[in-house]
Amino acid sequence: MQILSTVKLPDYLKEELSQSFPDITFHHDKKINEAKDLIPEAEVILTYGEDLTEEHIKAADNLKWIMVASAGIDRLPFAILEERNITVTNSKGVHAIPMAEYCISMMLQVSRQAEVLIENQKQHNWNRRVRMEELYGKTVLIIGTGAIGIQTAKLCEAFGMKVLGVNSDGRKVEHFDRAYSMDGISIPLAEADFVISVLPSTVKTKGLLNKDFFYKMKQDSVFINIGRGDVVVENDLIPLLNENKIKHAVLDVFEKEPLAEDHPFWEMDNVTVTPHLSGITKNYLPRVMVIFHRNLQYYCHHQLTSMENIIALEKRY
């Protein structure tokens, strides 16, 4: 069996794979367009999911399984994957800890006015009148109650926050005080001090967070997006921020990435921009490899239905 990896792994992870699966030939650190000779023989492809096209899949005569080293799969060529009945798995769950910590850090940054404090230090300004707020007693609404949402809720709970959630059917989820269905997404907006979107990009979610949504948020609330950028209509969000209808926005994902140098978000005082890195730490790839290792064991024993994080191709998630 041959496995093609376009994910750049540290040497120790490559060695662990080779030792665990000595009968498998691994082709590491290959850019997909430079691996034309390897694609037809590859039975498994390990990828971040952004480099594969329909042409690559057509050329992959032996391809049976794609492992995506990310939770996001929206750039995969789904039509041909369905046609070929290719098994696709992702790395759902590996982002939970870093992205939850990102949300807490950003909520604290805004509440404790970290940007003001840093600027005051640069100016040697001993100003004790900087208004500080607490997370304790605040209400957070987390849109998306999967692994990332649950971990975020768990940390918010530890800070003494009231935690509300939104999922497909309003089902109760651990660490959430209350949950609402997607149809009732606007109901809890009026009481939420923080609104966190963990939504993936699907046909149903693209453009979901628009002017009507943002207008229903509390005027002094904070919006955080760590899901997918195209869920938000940026042209609806910008004027509301300019009018201070929303106190602050923390944005890690955007409609188009990388964010253009002349985009208004860069210059807005009440916007924090980070370059799609909320889920990235040094522990990211080791966590991905734990899932890949387990799934590869199942694959080698022809137990595909036991594999973790199998994607329903027709649903795109």
PyMOL commands that set and color helices and strands:
alter all, ss='L'
color gray80, all
select helices_A, chain A and resi 11-20+32-34+39-41+54-59+78-84+96-111+114-122+147-158+182-184+187-191+211-215+229-231+234-242+264-267+284-300+304-306
alter helices_A, ss='H'
color red, helices_A
select strands_A, chain A and resi 2-5+25-27+44-47+65-68+87-89+139-143+162-167+178-181+194-197+222-225+248-251+271-273
alter strands_A, ss='S'
color yellow, strands_A
deselect
rebuild
show_as cartoon
